[in-house]
């Protein structure tokens, strides 16, 4: 889910005039971060809830009410 969101963001976003290889490298870094926190998802949080909160955090998007609690679990050591 996170991978799809990251790819969609970088494909649809007009960009910031960065070097052509920069955005793919950022995608790899973001996926590495997602992989690190995936094991922290507790059973009472769905993969979709965790993915949405993570992607909003990653791209500094406005957060939903439950995001803070989810993010405290997911990214507590990042």
N, CA, C and O atoms as a GROMACS GRO file, in nm:
protein
  312
    1UNK      N    1   0.082  -0.119   0.000
    1UNK     CA    2   0.000   0.000   0.000
    1UNK      C    3   0.086   0.126   0.000
    1UNK      O    4   0.060   0.220  -0.074
    2UNK      N    5   0.189   0.126   0.084
    2UNK     CA    6   0.278   0.241   0.090
    2UNK      C    7   0.352   0.257  -0.042
    2UNK      O    8   0.366   0.368  -0.093
    3UNK      N    9   0.398   0.147  -0.098
    3UNK     CA   10   0.470   0.154  -0.224
    3UNK      C   11   0.384   0.216  -0.334
    3UNK      O   12   0.430   0.300  -0.410
    4UNK      N   13   0.260   0.174  -0.341
    4UNK     CA   14   0.168   0.230  -0.441
    4UNK      C   15   0.149   0.380  -0.420
    4UNK      O   16   0.149   0.456  -0.516
    5UNK      N   17   0.133   0.421  -0.296
    5UNK     CA   18   0.113   0.563  -0.267
    5UNK      C   19   0.237   0.644  -0.303
    5UNK      O   20   0.226   0.754  -0.358
    6UNK      N   21   0.354   0.592  -0.271
    6UNK     CA   22   0.478   0.664  -0.303
    6UNK      C   23   0.496   0.675  -0.454
    6UNK      O   24   0.528   0.783  -0.504
    7UNK      N   25   0.476   0.566  -0.525
    7UNK     CA   26   0.489   0.571  -0.671
    7UNK      C   27   0.389   0.668  -0.733
    7UNK      O   28   0.424   0.745  -0.822
    8UNK      N   29   0.266   0.663  -0.686
    8UNK     CA   30   0.163   0.753  -0.738
    8UNK      C   31   0.200   0.898  -0.712
    8UNK      O   32   0.188   0.983  -0.800
    9UNK      N   33   0.247   0.927  -0.591
    9UNK     CA   34   0.286   1.064  -0.556
    9UNK      C   35   0.393   1.114  -0.651
    9UNK      O   36   0.382   1.224  -0.706
   10UNK      N   37   0.498   1.035  -0.671
   10UNK     CA   38   0.608   1.082  -0.754
   10UNK      C   39   0.575   1.083  -0.903
   10UNK      O   40   0.635   1.160  -0.978
   11UNK      N   41   0.482   1.002  -0.946
   11UNK     CA   42   0.440   1.006  -1.086
   11UNK      C   43   0.349   1.126  -1.112
   11UNK      O   44   0.364   1.194  -1.213
   12UNK      N   45   0.256   1.152  -1.021
   12UNK     CA   46   0.157   1.257  -1.041
   12UNK      C   47   0.206   1.396  -1.002
   12UNK      O   48   0.159   1.496  -1.057
   13UNK      N   49   0.297   1.404  -0.910
   13UNK     CA   50   0.347   1.532  -0.863
   13UNK      C   51   0.432   1.597  -0.972
   13UNK      O   52   0.517   1.530  -1.031
   14UNK      N   53   0.412   1.725  -1.001
   14UNK     CA   54   0.488   1.789  -1.109
   14UNK      C   55   0.638   1.797  -1.081
   14UNK      O   56   0.716   1.820  -1.173
   15UNK      N   57   0.678   1.778  -0.959
   15UNK     CA   58   0.820   1.778  -0.928
   15UNK      C   59   0.871   1.913  -0.884
   15UNK      O   60   0.799   2.013  -0.881
   16UNK      N   61   0.997   1.913  -0.852
   16UNK     CA   62   1.060   2.034  -0.798
   16UNK      C   63   1.187   2.070  -0.874
   16UNK      O   64   1.275   2.137  -0.820
   17UNK      N   65   1.197   2.027  -0.997
   17UNK     CA   66   1.313   2.052  -1.083
   17UNK      C   67   1.439   1.982  -1.034
   17UNK      O   68   1.550   2.022  -1.070
   18UNK      N   69   1.424   1.876  -0.952
   18UNK     CA   70   1.539   1.801  -0.905
   18UNK      C   71   1.592   1.714  -1.019
   18UNK      O   72   1.525   1.695  -1.120
   19UNK      N   73   1.711   1.663  -1.000
   19UNK     CA   74   1.773   1.576  -1.101
   19UNK      C   75   1.683   1.455  -1.126
   19UNK      O   76   1.617   1.407  -1.035
   20UNK      N   77   1.681   1.405  -1.251
   20UNK     CA   78   1.591   1.294  -1.285
   20UNK      C   79   1.604   1.171  -1.194
   20UNK      O   80   1.504   1.103  -1.171
   21UNK      N   81   1.721   1.140  -1.143
   21UNK     CA   82   1.738   1.021  -1.059
   21UNK      C   83   1.705   1.047  -0.913
   21UNK      O   84   1.697   0.953  -0.834
   22UNK      N   85   1.685   1.171  -0.875
   22UNK     CA   86   1.660   1.203  -0.735
   22UNK      C   87   1.530   1.142  -0.685
   22UNK      O   88   1.528   1.081  -0.579
   23UNK      N   89   1.423   1.158  -0.760
   23UNK     CA   90   1.293   1.109  -0.714
   23UNK      C   91   1.290   0.957  -0.700
   23UNK      O   92   1.234   0.908  -0.602
   24UNK      N   93   1.347   0.879  -0.792
   24UNK     CA   94   1.352   0.735  -0.768
   24UNK      C   95   1.433   0.699  -0.643
   24UNK      O   96   1.398   0.606  -0.571
   25UNK      N   97   1.540   0.771  -0.618
   25UNK     CA   98   1.621   0.744  -0.499
   25UNK      C   99   1.543   0.778  -0.372
   25UNK      O  100   1.551   0.706  -0.273
   26UNK      N  101   1.468   0.887  -0.377
   26UNK     CA  102   1.383   0.920  -0.262
   26UNK      C  103   1.281   0.810  -0.239
   26UNK      O  104   1.253   0.774  -0.125
   27UNK      N  105   1.225   0.755  -0.348
   27UNK     CA  106   1.128   0.646  -0.334
   27UNK      C  107   1.190   0.527  -0.263
   27UNK      O  108   1.127   0.466  -0.177
   28UNK      N  109   1.312   0.494  -0.298
   28UNK     CA  110   1.382   0.382  -0.233
   28UNK      C  111   1.400   0.410  -0.085
   28UNK      O  112   1.377   0.323  -0.001
   29UNK      N  113   1.442   0.531  -0.051
   29UNK     CA  114   1.460   0.568   0.089
   29UNK      C  115   1.328   0.559   0.166
   29UNK      O  116   1.323   0.509   0.278
   30UNK      N  117   1.220   0.607   0.104
   30UNK     CA  118   1.089   0.601   0.170
   30UNK      C  119   1.046   0.457   0.191
   30UNK      O  120   0.989   0.424   0.296
   31UNK      N  121   1.070   0.372   0.094
   31UNK     CA  122   1.032   0.231   0.109
   31UNK      C  123   1.114   0.164   0.217
   31UNK      O  124   1.064   0.077   0.289
   32UNK      N  125   1.240   0.201   0.230
   32UNK     CA  126   1.323   0.147   0.338
   32UNK      C  127   1.264   0.186   0.474
   32UNK      O  128   1.258   0.104   0.565
   33UNK      N  129   1.222   0.312   0.486
   33UNK     CA  130   1.159   0.356   0.611
   33UNK      C  131   1.031   0.278   0.638
   33UNK      O  132   1.006   0.237   0.752
   34UNK      N  133   0.950   0.258   0.535
   34UNK     CA  134   0.825   0.183   0.551
   34UNK      C  135   0.853   0.039   0.594
   34UNK      O  136   0.783  -0.015   0.680
   35UNK      N  137   0.954  -0.020   0.536
   35UNK     CA  138   0.990  -0.159   0.572
   35UNK      C  139   1.032  -0.166   0.720
   35UNK      O  140   0.998  -0.261   0.789
   36UNK      N  141   1.107  -0.065   0.766
   36UNK     CA  142   1.153  -0.063   0.905
   36UNK      C  143   1.037  -0.060   1.004
   36UNK      O  144   1.044  -0.124   1.110
   37UNK      N  145   0.931   0.014   0.971
   37UNK     CA  146   0.822   0.030   1.068
   37UNK      C  147   0.709  -0.072   1.050
   37UNK      O  148   0.622  -0.083   1.136
   38UNK      N  149   0.710  -0.147   0.941
   38UNK     CA  150   0.601  -0.241   0.914
   38UNK      C  151   0.582  -0.343   1.027
   38UNK      O  152   0.469  -0.381   1.058
   39UNK      N  153   0.691  -0.385   1.086
   39UNK     CA  154   0.680  -0.485   1.193
   39UNK      C  155   0.619  -0.428   1.321
   39UNK      O  156   0.583  -0.503   1.411
   40UNK      N  157   0.608  -0.297   1.330
   40UNK     CA  158   0.550  -0.233   1.448
   40UNK      C  159   0.397  -0.223   1.444
   40UNK      O  160   0.336  -0.179   1.541
   41UNK      N  161   0.336  -0.261   1.332
   41UNK     CA  162   0.191  -0.248   1.320
   41UNK      C  163   0.123  -0.349   1.414
   41UNK      O  164   0.137  -0.470   1.394
   42UNK      N  165   0.050  -0.302   1.514
   42UNK     CA  166  -0.017  -0.395   1.604
   42UNK      C  167  -0.142  -0.454   1.538
   42UNK      O  168  -0.192  -0.400   1.440
   43UNK      N  169  -0.191  -0.564   1.593
   43UNK     CA  170  -0.306  -0.632   1.532
   43UNK      C  171  -0.434  -0.550   1.529
   43UNK      O  172  -0.523  -0.577   1.448
   44UNK      N  173  -0.446  -0.450   1.616
   44UNK     CA  174  -0.570  -0.372   1.618
   44UNK      C  175  -0.568  -0.252   1.521
   44UNK      O  176  -0.662  -0.174   1.518
   45UNK      N  177  -0.461  -0.239   1.442
   45UNK     CA  178  -0.451  -0.135   1.339
   45UNK      C  179  -0.439  -0.206   1.205
   45UNK      O  180  -0.352  -0.291   1.187
   46UNK      N  181  -0.527  -0.172   1.111
   46UNK     CA  182  -0.521  -0.238   0.980
   46UNK      C  183  -0.401  -0.187   0.901
   46UNK      O  184  -0.348  -0.079   0.929
   47UNK      N  185  -0.361  -0.266   0.802
   47UNK     CA  186  -0.251  -0.225   0.715
   47UNK      C  187  -0.284  -0.094   0.644
   47UNK      O  188  -0.197  -0.009   0.627
   48UNK      N  189  -0.410  -0.078   0.604
   48UNK     CA  190  -0.451   0.045   0.536
   48UNK      C  191  -0.441   0.165   0.629
   48UNK      O  192  -0.392   0.271   0.587
   49UNK      N  193  -0.485   0.152   0.753
   49UNK     CA  194  -0.476   0.263   0.848
   49UNK      C  195  -0.330   0.303   0.871
   49UNK      O  196  -0.296   0.421   0.871
   50UNK      N  197  -0.245   0.202   0.889
   50UNK     CA  198  -0.103   0.229   0.911
   50UNK      C  199  -0.040   0.294   0.787
   50UNK      O  200   0.036   0.389   0.799
   51UNK      N  201  -0.072   0.242   0.669
   51UNK     CA  202  -0.017   0.296   0.545
   51UNK      C  203  -0.060   0.440   0.524
   51UNK      O  204   0.022   0.524   0.488
   52UNK      N  205  -0.186   0.468   0.546
   52UNK     CA  206  -0.236   0.604   0.526
   52UNK      C  207  -0.169   0.702   0.622
   52UNK      O  208  -0.127   0.810   0.581
   53UNK      N  209  -0.158   0.666   0.749
   53UNK     CA  210  -0.093   0.753   0.847
   53UNK      C  211   0.053   0.774   0.811
   53UNK      O  212   0.104   0.886   0.819
   54UNK      N  213   0.121   0.667   0.771
   54UNK     CA  214   0.263   0.675   0.734
   54UNK      C  215   0.283   0.766   0.614
   54UNK      O  216   0.374   0.849   0.613
   55UNK      N  217   0.200   0.752   0.513
   55UNK     CA  218   0.213   0.833   0.391
   55UNK      C  219   0.183   0.980   0.422
   55UNK      O  220   0.252   1.068   0.370
   56UNK      N  221   0.083   1.007   0.504
   56UNK     CA  222   0.056   1.147   0.541
   56UNK      C  223   0.176   1.206   0.616
   56UNK      O  224   0.214   1.320   0.591
   57UNK      N  225   0.234   1.128   0.707
   57UNK     CA  226   0.353   1.173   0.781
   57UNK      C  227   0.470   1.195   0.685
   57UNK      O  228   0.538   1.297   0.692
   58UNK      N  229   0.492   1.100   0.598
   58UNK     CA  230   0.605   1.104   0.505
   58UNK      C  231   0.603   1.228   0.418
   58UNK      O  232   0.707   1.291   0.398
   59UNK      N  233   0.487   1.262   0.366
   59UNK     CA  234   0.475   1.375   0.273
   59UNK      C  235   0.421   1.502   0.340
   59UNK      O  236   0.379   1.595   0.271
   60UNK      N  237   0.423   1.504   0.472
   60UNK     CA  238   0.383   1.623   0.548
   60UNK      C  239   0.243   1.672   0.509
   60UNK      O  240   0.218   1.791   0.497
   61UNK      N  241   0.154   1.577   0.490
   61UNK     CA  242   0.015   1.609   0.455
   61UNK      C  243  -0.066   1.629   0.584
   61UNK      O  244  -0.025   1.582   0.690
   62UNK      N  245  -0.179   1.697   0.574
   62UNK     CA  246  -0.265   1.712   0.693
   62UNK      C  247  -0.303   1.574   0.748
   62UNK      O  248  -0.333   1.482   0.672
   63UNK      N  249  -0.300   1.562   0.878
   63UNK     CA  250  -0.324   1.433   0.942
   63UNK      C  251  -0.469   1.416   0.982
   63UNK      O  252  -0.541   1.513   1.007
   64UNK      N  253  -0.508   1.291   0.988
   64UNK     CA  254  -0.641   1.252   1.036
   64UNK      C  255  -0.635   1.240   1.189
   64UNK      O  256  -0.526   1.231   1.245
   65UNK      N  257  -0.750   1.240   1.257
   65UNK     CA  258  -0.752   1.236   1.403
   65UNK      C  259  -0.675   1.119   1.466
   65UNK      O  260  -0.608   1.137   1.568
   66UNK      N  261  -0.681   1.001   1.408
   66UNK     CA  262  -0.615   0.884   1.466
   66UNK      C  263  -0.467   0.872   1.429
   66UNK      O  264  -0.397   0.787   1.483
   67UNK      N  265  -0.419   0.955   1.339
   67UNK     CA  266  -0.282   0.943   1.291
   67UNK      C  267  -0.178   0.953   1.401
   67UNK      O  268  -0.083   0.875   1.402
   68UNK      N  269  -0.194   1.045   1.494
   68UNK     CA  270  -0.092   1.065   1.596
   68UNK      C  271  -0.069   0.938   1.678
   68UNK      O  272   0.045   0.901   1.706
   69UNK      N  273  -0.176   0.872   1.717
   69UNK     CA  274  -0.163   0.749   1.795
   69UNK      C  275  -0.095   0.640   1.712
   69UNK      O  276  -0.009   0.568   1.763
   70UNK      N  277  -0.133   0.628   1.587
   70UNK     CA  278  -0.072   0.527   1.500
   70UNK      C  279   0.076   0.558   1.478
   70UNK      O  280   0.160   0.468   1.484
   71UNK      N  281   0.107   0.683   1.453
   71UNK     CA  282   0.246   0.722   1.426
   71UNK      C  283   0.335   0.704   1.548
   71UNK      O  284   0.453   0.672   1.534
   72UNK      N  285   0.281   0.723   1.667
   72UNK     CA  286   0.361   0.700   1.787
   72UNK      C  287   0.404   0.554   1.796
   72UNK      O  288   0.514   0.524   1.843
   73UNK      N  289   0.319   0.464   1.751
   73UNK     CA  290   0.352   0.321   1.751
   73UNK      C  291   0.450   0.290   1.638
   73UNK      O  292   0.548   0.219   1.659
   74UNK      N  293   0.424   0.344   1.520
   74UNK     CA  294   0.504   0.308   1.402
   74UNK      C  295   0.644   0.369   1.403
   74UNK      O  296   0.742   0.298   1.380
   75UNK      N  297   0.654   0.497   1.429
   75UNK     CA  298   0.781   0.565   1.410
   75UNK      C  299   0.846   0.610   1.541
   75UNK      O  300   0.922   0.707   1.544
   76UNK      N  301   0.817   0.540   1.647
   76UNK     CA  302   0.868   0.580   1.777
   76UNK      C  303   1.020   0.586   1.784
   76UNK      O  304   1.075   0.660   1.866
   77UNK      N  305   1.090   0.510   1.702
   77UNK     CA  306   1.237   0.507   1.710
   77UNK      C  307   1.307   0.557   1.584
   77UNK      O  308   1.424   0.528   1.561
   78UNK      N  309   1.234   0.632   1.502
   78UNK     CA  310   1.296   0.685   1.379
   78UNK      C  311   1.354   0.822   1.403
   78UNK      O  312   1.410   0.883   1.312
   0.00000   0.00000   0.00000
